[in-house]
Amino acid sequence: MSDQKLVINAKTGEQTLVALTSDEIAEREARHARHEAMMVERELREAARQSAISKLAALGLTVDEISAAFGLENN
């Protein structure tokens, strides 16, 4: 990622590349870390959902029964 930002003067349309401050860089890195954590959490939830569906199916429940009882659909 670039450590610069584009600043546009609304009146003149002049465009200038300006270096990010250390605070802006830290905020960008924090946003990236939050996004990565959210993606890992989403993947873990999906793996748990698929595991639950598989286990319920192994107990003899049909896809329709699993969906009706638990709101889980096998995609």
C-alpha positions in Angstrom: 0.0 0.0 0.0 1.1 3.5 -0.7 1.9 5.8 2.2 0.3 8.7 0.4 -3.2 10.1 -0.1 -4.6 12.2 -2.9 -5.9 15.6 -1.8 -8.2 17.4 -4.2 -8.9 21.1 -3.9 -12.7 21.3 -4.5 -12.5 24.9 -5.8 -9.5 24.6 -8.2 -9.6 20.8 -8.9 -5.8 20.7 -8.1 -4.7 17.3 -7.1 -1.8 16.7 -4.7 -0.2 13.6 -3.3 0.5 14.0 0.4 2.3 11.7 2.7 0.1 9.9 5.3 0.8 10.9 8.9 1.8 8.2 11.4 -1.7 8.3 12.9 -3.2 7.7 9.5 -0.9 4.8 8.8 -1.7 3.3 12.3 -5.5 3.7 11.6 -5.1 2.0 8.2 -3.2 -0.9 9.8 -5.8 -1.2 12.6 -8.6 -1.2 9.9 -6.8 -3.9 8.0 -6.3 -6.0 11.2 -10.0 -5.7 12.1 -10.9 -6.7 8.6 -8.6 -9.8 8.7 -10.1 -10.8 12.1 -13.6 -10.4 10.8 -12.8 -12.7 7.8 -11.2 -15.3 10.0 -14.3 -15.2 12.3 -16.6 -15.6 9.3 -14.6 -18.6 8.1 -14.7 -20.2 11.5 -18.5 -19.7 11.8 -19.0 -21.2 8.3 -16.8 -24.2 9.3 -18.8 -24.7 12.5 -22.1 -24.5 10.5 -20.9 -27.1 8.0 -19.7 -29.3 10.8 -23.1 -29.0 12.6 -24.9 -29.9 9.4 -22.7 -32.9 8.8 -23.1 -34.2 12.3 -26.9 -33.8 12.2 -27.0 -35.6 8.9 -24.9 -38.4 10.4 -27.5 -38.8 13.1 -30.1 -39.4 10.3 -31.7 -36.0 9.9 -32.7 -35.0 6.4 -31.7 -31.7 4.9 -35.3 -30.5 5.3 -35.4 -31.5 9.0 -32.1 -29.8 9.7 -33.3 -26.6 7.9 -36.6 -26.6 9.7 -35.3 -27.3 13.2 -32.1 -25.2 13.2 -32.4 -22.9 10.2 -29.2 -24.4 8.7 -29.2 -24.9 5.0 -26.5 -27.0 3.3 -25.1 -24.7 0.5 
